[in-house]
Amino acid sequence: MTRKVNTAMIMAAGKGTRMMPLTADRPKPLVEVAGTTLLDHVLGHLRDAGVGKVVINAHYRASQVEEHMAKYATDFQVDVSDERDLLLDTGGGLIQALPLIPDDPFICVNADNWWTNDGENTFIRLMSVWDDEAMDVLMLLIPFSEANNTQGRGDFDLDADGRLSRRKPDQQAAFVWTGIQMLSKRLINDPPSDVFSTNVFWDRAISNGRCYGLVHQGMWFDVGYPDAITATEAKLKSHAPR
C-alpha cells in the first residue's frame, strides 16, 4: 500500500549566484521556465500528488518568497523557515525546519530543477516505493545520459537492490540526483555545525545501507544557470503534444 506523505520541504534559500543576472531582482525559485516559475512548477506537482503542507526555507529576497507563497494559502498549509540572518546550507536548513515538519518520512525537493512525468506523478511513485524498515533516504535519479543540461560526471551508482553508492574518484557515475527525495526524520539529527550540507546525512545513510534510489520516468532538466533555461524551453517545446 502506498505510504501517504502530506508534507514537503522545498529548499529555496540559496543566493542563486549561478543564475545571475536573472536573480539580480528575484530569488532563484521565482525565475521562469516556459512562462512558469520554478517554484510554481514544484508546487503544481506537489498539489497533484495530494500533498497538503509545504515548508519552505528562505534567505535571499525572502520577502518575495513569502509573498509568492501567500497565493497558495487555499492549496497548502504553508510554513516559512526563515534563514534571513544566516544561510544554513541544505543540512542546516533541514535541522532548522524539522520542528515544522510533522510527517515522517517527508518529501524534500530543490527549487532549481524541472521535470515531466511519464505516467504516474513522481512524488506518488516515491511514496509507493518507500520502505520504512529499509530506508532513511530515497532519491529520485536520472540516468546520466538523460540528464539534460547537467554538469559534472554524475553523482551515484545503483546496485541490484536499489542501494546507492557515491561516484568513484575519476570515474563516471551512472546516475544524476534530480534534487528530489524522501527522507526519514530519524536521519536529521546530530548536526556537525550550524551550517552544513545534506551530504552529511546521505553519507550516514549510505554507510548504513539505508540510502536507496528510484529511477525517474520522464524528462528531467538542471535549470540552475541561465543558459540551461533556453535549452530546457527548446526541448520542452519540441516534445510538446501536437
N, C-alpha and C positions, 0 to 999 in steps of 0.2 A: 504494500500500500504506500502511495506517495506521502512523504512527510510534508505537511503543510507548514510553510515558513511565512510568517506575517511581517517580519522586519527586515529592512535592507539598510545598510550603511553605504552612503555614497561618499567617496573620497574626492573632495572638491576644494581642498585648501591650498593647493600648490600655487606658486607665483606665476606659472605659465611662461617662464623665461624662454623656453624653446619655441613658444608660439608667438613671440614678438615679431612684428609690431601689432599683430591682431589683438594682443592683450594689453595694449597701452591704455585702453579706456574701459576694459571689462575683464572679469575673471575668465579663465580658460573654459569653464563649463558653459559660458554664455556665448562662446564662439559658435557660428553656424556652419553646418554642412547641409547643402541642398535645401536651404531655407529653414532648417530646424536646428535649434541649439543642441549642443551635445547633451546638456542636462535634460532637455525635453525628450530627447531620444531615449535616454536611460529610463526616465520616469514613465514613458509610454510602455516600454517593455515590462516594467515592474507592475504597472496598473493591469496590464493584460494577464499577468501571472497571478493576480489576486492579492498582491502584497498591499497591506493596509497602513503600515507605519514606515516612515523614512527618517533616518538620522543622517544628517549631512554636516560635514565639518567645513569651516570657512575661515580664511585668513586674509588673502589678498582680495581687496574690494568686497569684503564680507557683506556689507550692507546691500550690495546688488544681488548677492546670492539669497539673502533673506527676503528681499522684495520679490524676487522671482518665485521663491518657494511659497510665498503667501498666496499666489494664484492657485495653488494646489490644495488649499485648505479643505475643499469638499471632496478631494480624491484620496488624501492621505492624512494621517496624523503626522505632523512634521515637528521634529526637534532639531535645532541647530547646535552643534558642538562648536563653541566659539574659540578659535585659536588666534584671535587678533593680536594678543600680547606676545605669543610665541608660536611659531610654526613648528609643529611637533613631529613632522615626518609621518610616514604611514603607521608605523608601530606605535609611536607615542600618541598619534591621533586616535587609534583604536582603544588604547588604555583610557584616554580621557572620555571617550564616547561610551565606554562599556556600561556605565550606570543607566544610560538612556536606552539600552538595547535589552528588551525583555525576552526575546526569542533565543533559544539555544537548540540547534545552530541558527545562524543568521546569514543572510546574503551580504556580500561586500563587493562593490563594483567601483572601478575608477571611471571618472567622467572625461576620459580622453580617448575613448575607442568607439568604434561604430560597427554594428553587425546586423546581419539579416538572419532570420530563422528559416531554415529549410524544413518545414514541418512544425513540430511542437515548440512552444516557447522555451527559450534557453533556460530561464530560471526554473520552470516546471521540470525540465529534464534534470537539472541539478538536484531538485528536491526528490525526484523519483529514484535517483541513483544513491543518494546519501545513505550511508550505513553507520549508525551512531556507535555501534560496537567496534568498528574497524577504523573509522576516520576521525581525524581532527581538522583536516583540510581537504576540500575537493575543489580543484582548479579546473576551469574551462580552458582547454588548449586548442590550438590550431596547428596543423602541420606546417612546418617552416615553409614549404613550397607554396602554401596557400595563404601565407600571412602578408597581406597587401601592405606596402609602404614600410614594412618592418626594417629596422636597422640592427646590425649585430649578427650573431651566429646562433640564435636560438637560445632557449632557456633550460629546457628539461628533456629528459628521455623517460619513456614509459615502459614498464615491464609487462609481462603477460598477465599479471594480476591487477594491473591498473595503478601500481605504485610509481611514484615519481622519484627520479634522481637528478641531481644537478648536471648541467653540461660539463663535460670533462675539459680540462685546460687544453687550449689549442685545437679543439675539435668542434665540429658542427653538431648541435643538438637537433633532435628530430622535431621538436615542438616549441612553439612560442606561447607564452602565457597571454591570455586575452585581456587581463585586467578584471576578470570576473571570477568569483569564488564563493564557496560557502565555508564558514568557519565555526568551530565549536568554541564557546566562551571559556571552556576549561583550558584552552591553549593561551588565552590572552591574560597572562599573569607574569609576575617576576620580571618587570622591565629592567633592562640594564642601565637605563638613564631616562631622563625626561624626553629626549629627542632620539629616536632610533627608527630603523626600518623594519617592516613586516618580515624581512628576511630572517630576523632572529626567531620568529615563531615558526616560519617554514622549516628552518634548519632543525629545530626541535622535533617537528612532526616527521621530517624525513628520517632523522636518526632513530626514531621510534617506530618506523614503518607505518606511519599513520597519515601520510600525505599522498593523496590519490589524484588522478586526473581523469577528465572526461573530454573526449574529442568533440569539438563543435560541429554542428551540422548546419552549414550555411556559409555566407561570406563574412569575413572579418577584416577590419582596417585599423591600422595605427594612424590616428589623426592628431598626433602630438606636436606637429610642426606645420607651418603654413603650406609648404609645397604638397604635403600629403592631402590637404583638403581638396585642392583642384584635382588631383589624381583620383581621389575617392569619388568625387562627384561625377567624373567622367565614366568611371567603371559602373557606378550605380545606374547612370543614365543608359549605358549600353546594355545593362541587364534588366532594365525595366520592362514589365509586360507591355506588349504592343496591342 
